[in-house]
Amino acid sequence: MRQDYDYIIAGMGCAGLSLAVQLKQSKVPFSKILLIDKTPKNTNDRTWCFWTKTEEQWYAPIIHKKWNHLTFAADKTMSFDISPYRYCLIRGIDFYNYCLNELSGDDRFEIVYANILKIKGDGHLAELQTTQTTYTAKLIFNSAIQKVDAKQNHVNFVQHFKGWKVAFEKEVVDAESPVFMDFGIDQKNDCRFVYTIPYSKKVALIEYTGFSNHAISVEEYDAEIMAYIHKKYKDIAYEILEEEQGQIPMFESAFINPFGPKVVNIGTAGNASKASSGYTFYFIQKAVKDIVMQLQNQNDKISLVKKPARFHYYDKVLLDVLNKKEVPAKTVFEKLFQNNKINDLLDFLNEESTVVQDLKIINSLPKKHFIFSGIKKLWC
Ligand SMILES: Cc1cc2nc3c(=O)[nH]c(=O)nc-3n(C[C@H](O)[C@H](O)[C@H](O)COP(=O)(O)OP(=O)(O)OC[C@H]3O[C@@H](n4cnc5c(N)ncnc54)[C@H](O)[C@@H]3O)c2cc1C
């Protein structure tokens, strides 16, 4: 069986649903869009955090919390006012419900739950195959199938984590300031930190996180979170409300599109996950906005936002330094936070800094290690 659409959105996660909602709210002409995912999005499977200066975004109604402070801790604790930035939190389930609700009632959108077996974009039309059906469209936007061009000399890390959302019996949480990274834990000759998102003075999401080649066992995450809570919050009783676990690619290698010109990769599959931090949400939004602008100009030959190549180079150098472990990750991040203005750093991590800001940040890092990796990564 064959069915035809204007566009197919393969994968109904962050990127797919962001694109669908933005298309609905745009002037892009279309009569039928297919969204396809293997499973319905009906669980709170992730918590997205990001920082932005502009709150007038389509997702503004579902920002669950926002803060104008951030804390970084290593040998000492530093707290920053990040204005005009806001650190924002969106709950996965709110995002999915909001997007699906936006699309329901608009019969131009059709949703199918099926396993995608294959996508192909090198013919007259793009094609997507499930066991039952072949769907065709002018373009497929793919976030479901990821292909990586892995090279032997590349450092491909994962940001791996498990978190507990806990409710304490007493008001012990600093509700005003998320803890971006707390390196005050055993590094285990690795890059390990705890990330804390405060929901209130009693409730926080506490995530044990690593940047490394592989994740660790559930037992190890649980033991580490328990030990951290015990150390930081002493003997205050708490109950676990929710758990969250995941991995985000921090890849030097690129995600590629071997499917052909009528397939456009979005989301992590479209290289939206920042290799040095794992942050993805903000980059997805920038890429999707750009795609919708191109479609609005009736352009079906989409070119993905070309971010300045220097940011990928910086990411590669940092990954190389972390991988070599000659200088502790804790020292690298401590220098970044201690020796720079916080807003320069947040601009830099959002890939919106100027070259002058970049140079100041690079200058704050342990020179010997970064110069060596910097030279090496010019060639490989
Ligand atoms: C637990 C967790 C927390 C995160 N927190 C943050 C954060 O705080 N800030 C941030 O910036 N980033 C965060 N990220 C990283 C990133 O933002 C998310 O991974 C984001 O969901 C990526 O969006 P995506 O659309 O590329 O992929 P996804 O949201 O994973 O969507 C891909 C979709 O494709 C579907 N799919 C896959 N294979 C098939 C198939 N064969 N057939 C049909 N469907 C298929 C999947 O079911 C899924 O729904 C987090 C990631 C995780 C896992």
The ligand as a MOL file (V3000), in Angstrom:
LIG
                    3D

  0  0  0     0  0            999 V3000
M  V30 BEGIN CTAB
M  V30 COUNTS 53 58 0 0 0
M  V30 BEGIN ATOM
M  V30 1 C 16.5350 11.7440 29.8170 0
M  V30 2 C 17.0460 12.8390 28.9040 0
M  V30 3 C 17.1500 14.1360 29.3810 0
M  V30 4 C 17.6230 15.1590 28.5470 0
M  V30 5 N 17.7260 16.4270 29.0440 0
M  V30 6 C 18.1490 17.4170 28.2300 0
M  V30 7 C 18.2110 18.7660 28.7100 0
M  V30 8 O 17.9680 19.0400 29.8870 0
M  V30 9 N 18.5830 19.7390 27.8450 0
M  V30 10 C 18.8920 19.4750 26.5350 0
M  V30 11 O 19.1860 20.4020 25.7790 0
M  V30 12 N 18.8760 18.2070 26.0680 0
M  V30 13 C 18.5000 17.1810 26.8730 0
M  V30 14 N 18.4560 15.9010 26.3810 0
M  V30 15 C 18.9690 15.6540 25.0120 0
M  V30 16 C 17.9410 15.9220 23.9010 0
M  V30 17 O 17.3290 17.1740 24.0700 0
M  V30 18 C 16.8700 14.8700 23.8400 0
M  V30 19 O 17.4360 13.6090 23.6390 0
M  V30 20 C 15.8550 15.1460 22.7220 0
M  V30 21 O 14.7330 14.3720 22.9990 0
M  V30 22 C 16.3970 14.8410 21.3250 0
M  V30 23 O 15.3620 15.0560 20.4140 0
M  V30 24 P 15.1890 14.1870 19.1010 0
M  V30 25 O 13.9080 14.5830 18.4950 0
M  V30 26 O 16.4170 14.2250 18.3070 0
M  V30 27 O 15.0980 12.6670 19.6420 0
M  V30 28 P 13.9320 12.0200 20.4630 0
M  V30 29 O 13.2370 13.0160 21.2910 0
M  V30 30 O 14.5260 10.8330 21.1200 0
M  V30 31 O 12.9060 11.5510 19.3330 0
M  V30 32 C 13.1990 10.5260 18.4050 0
M  V30 33 C 11.9090 9.7320 18.2150 0
M  V30 34 O 12.1280 8.7420 17.1920 0
M  V30 35 C 11.4220 7.5930 17.5550 0
M  V30 36 N 12.0110 6.4610 16.8580 0
M  V30 37 C 13.2910 5.9980 16.9650 0
M  V30 38 N 13.4670 4.9290 16.1560 0
M  V30 39 C 12.2820 4.7210 15.5310 0
M  V30 40 C 11.8480 3.7600 14.5740 0
M  V30 41 N 12.6450 2.8120 14.0740 0
M  V30 42 N 10.5510 3.8130 14.1650 0
M  V30 43 C 9.7300 4.7740 14.6400 0
M  V30 44 N 10.0960 5.7080 15.5290 0
M  V30 45 C 11.3560 5.6850 15.9750 0
M  V30 46 C 11.5700 7.5140 19.0660 0
M  V30 47 O 10.5300 6.7200 19.6310 0
M  V30 48 C 11.4750 8.9820 19.4630 0
M  V30 49 O 10.1810 9.3630 19.8270 0
M  V30 50 C 17.9920 14.8610 27.1930 0
M  V30 51 C 17.9130 13.5450 26.7530 0
M  V30 52 C 17.4630 12.5490 27.5870 0
M  V30 53 C 17.4010 11.1360 27.0580 0
M  V30 END ATOM
M  V30 BEGIN BOND
M  V30 1 1 1 2
M  V30 2 1 2 3
M  V30 3 2 2 52
M  V30 4 2 3 4
M  V30 5 1 4 5
M  V30 6 1 4 50
M  V30 7 2 5 6
M  V30 8 1 6 7
M  V30 9 1 6 13
M  V30 10 2 7 8
M  V30 11 1 7 9
M  V30 12 1 9 10
M  V30 13 2 10 11
M  V30 14 1 10 12
M  V30 15 2 12 13
M  V30 16 1 13 14
M  V30 17 1 14 15
M  V30 18 1 14 50
M  V30 19 1 15 16
M  V30 20 1 16 17
M  V30 21 1 16 18
M  V30 22 1 18 19
M  V30 23 1 18 20
M  V30 24 1 20 21
M  V30 25 1 20 22
M  V30 26 1 22 23
M  V30 27 1 23 24
M  V30 28 2 24 25
M  V30 29 1 24 26
M  V30 30 1 24 27
M  V30 31 1 27 28
M  V30 32 2 28 29
M  V30 33 1 28 30
M  V30 34 1 28 31
M  V30 35 1 31 32
M  V30 36 1 32 33
M  V30 37 1 33 34
M  V30 38 1 33 48
M  V30 39 1 34 35
M  V30 40 1 35 36
M  V30 41 1 35 46
M  V30 42 1 36 37
M  V30 43 1 36 45
M  V30 44 2 37 38
M  V30 45 1 38 39
M  V30 46 1 39 40
M  V30 47 2 39 45
M  V30 48 1 40 41
M  V30 49 2 40 42
M  V30 50 1 42 43
M  V30 51 2 43 44
M  V30 52 1 44 45
M  V30 53 1 46 47
M  V30 54 1 46 48
M  V30 55 1 48 49
M  V30 56 2 50 51
M  V30 57 1 51 52
M  V30 58 1 52 53
M  V30 END BOND
M  V30 END CTAB
M  END
